[in-house]
Amino acid sequence: MYQWVRDWRLRPTTLFIYALSITILAFTHTGVSLYLIALLNAILGFTFSVEKPYLLKLFSIFILLTVWSVFFSSLISANYGEIVLTIGSLGIRSGVINAVINVTARLAAIMGSTLLFLSLTDPYIVIKCLENDLKLPKTIVFPLAYGLRILPLMKRDLDEINLCRIQRGYGRYPLSPQSLSSILKPLIAISLERAVWTGISIELRGFRYRKPWRFQFKLKFLDYTLYSLLVIQALLPFIIH
């Protein structure tokens, strides 16, 4: 009955635990261990998401916007140390560069593991496996699956918003707070409106009366391999030192 679940080589639960754990490690590790985790997961994430270019585009835009924001905030709060670069009368010091590098490394680790999870899972299967393996309540599992399902739609919304911006005379890329706001405001408004009607729809379909599925499962070789890779990354500070 659940052959379609047993045929998956990597369980969605394994990928979910891996992505969640890497997110924690990205904030607990520093220095060389952080950079190694960022490099490894960025390679894994981008390699397995090649067939889903909309994911790469969404996450690349998110990383660029975040790094851009961190750079300008660091100019105000962390512009100390030796001068590394001079732009006109503005001196960019080592504190700004260090802040940008560390934030970029954490984002690369988190986004890489997230891309790995998104690229190798299907929202419908994620619901079944997380409910069964981790005994998570449906109020957590369904919003997670909804978030996975909504990503292609957000990519379409983003393309339409950019087309409208270009027709109104804005540049293709947001280089100022005003142009960034012209992207985020309609994108958030559309997403909220879609979320409201999705919630109404699932309630009308009897969401509160739905019972979780239960079935037996067994981890496979690749599951153990990914868990082993996670343990190695957790122990990197001890291995390096």
PEGICOR-V327643 format. One record per residue. SS is DSSP state (alpha for helix, beta for strand, coil for the rest). PSI is psi in radians with two decimals (999 if undefined). Layout:
BEGIN
[[SS & PSI] [SS & PSI]]
END
This chain:
BEGIN
[[coil & -0.58] [coil & 0.59] [alpha & -0.57] [alpha & -0.42] [alpha & -0.75] [alpha & -0.42] [coil & -0.25] [coil & 2.27] [coil & -0.61] [coil & 2.16] [coil & 2.46] [alpha & -0.54] [alpha & -0.73] [alpha & -0.79] [alpha & -0.64] [alpha & -0.82] [alpha & -0.70] [alpha & -0.86] [alpha & -0.72] [alpha & -0.71] [alpha & -0.70] [alpha & -0.63] [alpha & -0.73] [alpha & -0.78] [alpha & -0.57] [alpha & -0.45] [alpha & -0.22] [alpha & -0.44] [coil & 2.64] [coil & 2.93] [alpha & -2.43] [alpha & -0.71] [alpha & -0.67] [alpha & -0.75] [alpha & -0.63] [alpha & -0.74] [alpha & -0.74] [alpha & -0.79] [alpha & -0.83] [alpha & -0.84] [alpha & -0.53] [alpha & -0.74] [alpha & -0.80] [alpha & -0.84] [alpha & -0.82] [alpha & -0.55] [alpha & -0.80] [alpha & -0.16] [coil & 0.22] [coil & -0.63] [coil & -0.08] [coil & 1.31] [alpha & -0.43] [alpha & -0.56] [alpha & -0.77] [alpha & -0.73] [alpha & -0.79] [alpha & -0.83] [alpha & -0.59] [alpha & -0.73] [alpha & -0.74] [alpha & -0.75] [alpha & -0.76] [alpha & -0.75] [alpha & -0.70] [alpha & -0.80] [alpha & -0.69] [alpha & -0.77] [alpha & -0.72] [alpha & -0.69] [alpha & -0.82] [alpha & -0.62] [alpha & -0.58] [alpha & -0.53] [alpha & -0.48] [alpha & -0.75] [alpha & -0.33] [coil & 0.44] [coil & 1.30] [coil & 2.96] [coil & -2.85] [coil & 2.58] [beta & 2.15] [beta & -0.65] [beta & 2.47] [beta & 2.16] [beta & 1.77] [coil & -2.14] [coil & 0.01] [beta & 2.18] [beta & 2.10] [beta & 2.10] [beta & 3.04] [alpha & -0.51] [alpha & -0.69] [alpha & -0.80] [alpha & -0.77] [alpha & -0.73] [alpha & -0.77] [alpha & -0.74] [alpha & -0.79] [alpha & -0.75] [alpha & -0.72] [alpha & -0.71] [alpha & -0.75] [alpha & -0.73] [alpha & -0.70] [alpha & -0.71] [alpha & -0.82] [alpha & -0.82] [alpha & -0.63] [alpha & -0.81] [alpha & -0.61] [alpha & -0.73] [alpha & -0.66] [alpha & -0.77] [alpha & -0.81] [alpha & -0.58] [alpha & -0.45] [coil & 0.21] [coil & 2.84] [coil & 2.36] [alpha & -0.68] [alpha & -0.73] [alpha & -0.60] [alpha & -0.75] [alpha & -0.87] [alpha & -0.81] [alpha & -0.75] [alpha & -0.63] [alpha & -0.71] [alpha & -0.85] [alpha & -0.81] [coil & -0.06] [coil & 0.61] [coil & 2.50] [coil & 2.74] [alpha & -0.41] [alpha & -0.27] [alpha & -0.73] [alpha & -0.78] [alpha & -0.75] [alpha & -0.62] [alpha & -0.82] [alpha & -0.64] [alpha & -0.71] [alpha & -0.67] [alpha & -0.72] [alpha & -0.48] [alpha & -0.26] [alpha & -0.82] [alpha & -0.62] [alpha & -0.65] [alpha & -0.63] [alpha & -0.74] [alpha & -0.76] [alpha & -0.72] [alpha & -0.71] [alpha & -0.73] [alpha & -0.67] [alpha & -0.74] [alpha & -0.67] [alpha & -0.76] [alpha & -0.69] [alpha & -0.75] [alpha & -0.70] [alpha & -0.45] [coil & 0.05] [coil & 0.03] [coil & 2.76] [coil & 2.87] [coil & -0.58] [coil & 2.42] [coil & 2.01] [coil & 0.08] [coil & 2.80] [alpha & -0.61] [alpha & -0.77] [alpha & -0.58] [alpha & -0.69] [alpha & -0.58] [alpha & -0.28] [alpha & -0.83] [alpha & -0.70] [alpha & -0.94] [alpha & -0.59] [alpha & -0.76] [alpha & -0.72] [alpha & -0.78] [alpha & -0.74] [alpha & -0.71] [alpha & -0.74] [alpha & -0.74] [alpha & -0.68] [alpha & -0.70] [alpha & -0.84] [alpha & -0.50] [alpha & -0.74] [alpha & -0.74] [alpha & -0.72] [alpha & -0.81] [alpha & -0.50] [alpha & -0.68] [alpha & -0.41] [coil & 0.09] [coil & 0.65] [alpha & -0.71] [alpha & -0.34] [alpha & 0.00] [coil & 2.39] [coil & 2.47] [coil & 2.68] [coil & 2.59] [coil & 2.30] [coil & 2.79] [coil & 2.55] [coil & 2.82] [coil & 2.32] [coil & 2.58] [coil & -3.12] [alpha & -0.78] [alpha & -0.53] [alpha & -0.84] [alpha & -0.61] [alpha & -0.76] [alpha & -0.67] [alpha & -0.68] [alpha & -0.73] [alpha & -0.65] [alpha & -0.74] [alpha & -0.73] [alpha & -0.75] [alpha & -0.61] [alpha & -0.54] [coil & 0.07] [alpha & -0.75] [alpha & -0.62] [alpha & -0.60] [alpha & -0.74] [alpha & -0.73] [coil & 999]]
END
